[in-house]
């Protein structure tokens, strides 16, 4: 039975699992879905499969869970406040007017008003005074659409039950507000995960690759034994590369990786020329090789030849045997030795599959979890 308890938080209408799905970092999401899932995705990427394709089911699972949570939010709100659906845009406006909001609270309120973070910045110009006017225009649009559909199709009515208990009445307004929020939710989560998974898998893919190539992870951001070891750059630090590997005394290679579609020639070449080929380590001068790993290189692009002219190499992950290409590049540059260098291509995928079983993926996950914005 509906109780008239005024609602001031949409997040309070979510269960704990839904709140976690809204606020978790990439590393936490991976732990939730399981390290074996990550292992499968990394093997897919090492075998030339697109990252977004490999992580699509992870995204789909998260979206389905959040879609269900949004339905539950509408039902819980209707059960607590008799005019919840009617007042929903005003409730969202009141939340967004608060000065300090968690990311989850901000997202939920924005979705109710058909906004993403970017749309909020563009439409409202970060001016809270424009929020009321926007909300009124938003409601007016929905009222027009509801009136048109009621005239053309008739009134939509019904009752929603959970375990045979009536929790909410069905109407055009209920359905359109729900579907509007779910649509914007999908845009937000997909945009967020593109960045989250990209940053996360940069580390685990590079870490896995270098482990398979026989380098030992130092766990620090610097050299320890100065041979056959590597380290990964930490999130948020000023960096020139995503990973650095030391083969033998005097030989070092930097890696930069990006899951960004076709490699932009200007960006990729800038990365190559930006990396110094020699660095001072202690009192010794080390030879510096540079390898840029991109998703794809555009057809007819001359970027690989341009990179070689300035002492770097570019490898594209869309090629099924790109880890072997890296091993061969290191062999040509510094005499690197590894079974992949001369391995028949038919044996590469089985070899990578077996090697992935012993990769310590947990070591490559970020130590610092992303926290809610305030």
Residue, then its C-alpha position, 0 to 999 in steps of 0.5 A: x500500500x502506498x505511503x506518502x513519505x516524501x522522497x529526497x533521494x533516488x539512490x535510496x530506492x536502489x538495493x545495495x547490488x545496484x548501488x555497487x554497479x553504479x559506483x564501482x571502478x573497473x577493477x571492482x567490476x572485474x572482481x565481481x564478474x570473476x578473474x577467469x572472465x578477464x583471462x578470457x578477454x585478455x586472450x581474445x585481445x592477444x589473439x586479435x579480437x576487438x576489446x569492445x567486442x570481447x567486453x560487450x557481454x560484461x557491459x550487457x550484464x551490467x546494463x541489464x542489472x541496472x535496467x532492472x534496478x531502475x524499474x525497481x526504483x520506479x516501483x519503490x518510489x510509487x509504493x512510498x509516495x502516491x504522486x511519485x511518478x507525477x513529481x519525479x522530474x521535480x524530485x530529480x531537480x531538487x537533488x541536482x540543486x544540492x551542492x555536494x552529490x555523489x556520482x551515483x545520486x547525480x547520475x540517477x537524477x540526471x537520467x530521470x531528466x534525460x541528461x548525461x553528464x555531457x548533456x548537462x554541461x552542454x544544455x545547462x552550461x553548468x548553470x543551476x539557475x537554468x535547471x528549473x526552466x529545463x525541467x519545465x520544458x522537459x515535462x511539457x514535451x512529455x505531456x504533449x507526447x502522452x496526449x498524442x498517444x492517448x488520442x491516437x492509441x487510447x489510455x494506457x492503464x494497468x497494475x504492476x504486482x510483485x509476488x501478487x502484491x500491488x505496488x504501482x499503477x501503469x500509465x503512459x507517464x510511468x512507461x515514458x519516464x521509465x524508458x527515458x531514464x533507461x535510454x540515457x542510462x545506457x548512453x552513460x554506462x556505455x560511455x563510462x565503460x569505454x573509458x573504464x575498460x580501456x584503462x583497465x585492460x591497457x594494464x592487464x593486456x600489457x602485463x600479460x603480454x610481457x609476462x608471457x614474453x618472459x619478463x618479470x613484473x617488478x611491482x614498482x615503477x622502476x627497475x629492480x634487477x635491471x634485466x628481464x623485468x618490466x613495470x606498468x605506469x600507475x593511474x594518474x601519474x605523469x608518464x611517457x609510456x604505459x609500460x617499460x621493459x628491460x631486456x639486458x644491461x643497456x637495452x630497454x623498451x617502452x610500450x604505449x597502448x591504446x584501444x581507440x580504433x584506427x591509429x591516428x597517424x599524427x597522434x601515433x607518430x607524435x608518441x614515437x618521436x616524443x619518446x627519447x631513444x636513449x635515457x640515463x640510468x645511473x651512470x650508464x646510457x641505455x638503448x631505448x626502443x619504442x613500440x606503439x600498440x594501436x587497435x587498427x591502422x587505417x588502410x593505406x596508412x604510411x604510419x609504420x614506415x614513418x615510425x621506423x624512420x624515427x626509430x620506433x615501431x607500431x603494431x596493430x592489435x587487430x592482427x591475429x598474431x600481433x604478440x608474435x610481431x612484438x617478439x620479432x620486433x624485439x628480436x630485431x631491435x635488441x636480440x630478444x630471444x623467445x619461442x614466439x620469434x620463430x614459432x609457426x603461426x598455427x601454434x601461436x594461439x594454442x601457445x598463448x592460451x596455455x601461457x595465459x593460465x599462469x599469468x598473475x592477472x591480479x598483480x596488474x589490476x590498479x591498486x587505487x580504486x576510483x572513488x565516487x565523485x563529489 
